[in-house]
Amino acid sequence: MFREHDDVIVVFDGVEHDGEVLTDEMRGWVRVTMLIDPELDYGSGTERLSAHQTVMVRTKDVRLR
């Protein structure tokens, strides 16, 4: 369903983020890098919470842009 470098929308912690697929899906999961705004999306920013996050999410939480 997804291929590397696909532009996607990722739902993570109930918030939608723009993202890009890093690896093909495996057993219902896909690894993506997503763009976040730590202050706006999560209420605070720390040095550990950068604007680009890499996460594994279920394919049900990802859709093509």
C-alpha positions in Angstrom: 0.0 0.0 0.0 2.8 2.5 0.9 6.1 2.9 -0.8 9.3 4.7 0.4 9.2 8.5 0.0 5.3 8.6 -0.3 4.0 11.9 1.1 1.5 10.9 3.8 -0.7 12.2 6.7 0.2 10.5 10.0 -2.2 10.4 13.0 0.0 10.2 16.1 -1.4 10.8 19.6 -4.6 12.0 18.0 -2.9 14.8 16.0 -2.5 14.8 12.2 1.1 15.5 10.9 2.6 15.7 7.5 5.1 12.9 6.9 7.1 10.8 4.6 7.3 7.0 4.4 10.8 5.7 5.3 10.2 2.0 4.9 7.6 -0.2 3.3 4.9 -1.5 5.6 5.6 -4.7 7.5 2.8 -6.7 9.1 0.5 -3.7 9.5 3.2 -1.2 10.5 5.0 1.5 8.6 8.0 3.7 9.6 7.6 7.4 8.8 9.3 10.7 9.6 6.8 13.4 10.5 6.9 17.1 10.9 5.6 18.4 14.3 5.3 21.7 16.1 6.2 20.7 19.7 4.6 23.8 21.2 1.4 23.7 19.2 0.9 20.0 19.0 2.1 18.8 22.4 2.1 22.0 24.6 5.9 22.1 25.2 9.2 21.8 23.4 12.3 20.2 24.8 15.7 19.6 23.2 14.6 15.9 22.8 11.5 16.8 20.9 12.7 18.1 17.5 10.5 19.2 14.6 11.2 15.9 12.7 10.3 12.7 14.5 10.7 9.2 13.2 8.1 6.7 14.4 6.5 3.3 13.7 2.7 3.6 13.3 0.0 1.2 12.3 -1.0 1.5 8.7 -4.5 2.5 9.8 -3.1 5.7 11.1 -1.4 6.7 7.8 -3.0 7.9 4.6 -1.6 9.2 1.3 -1.6 13.0 0.9 
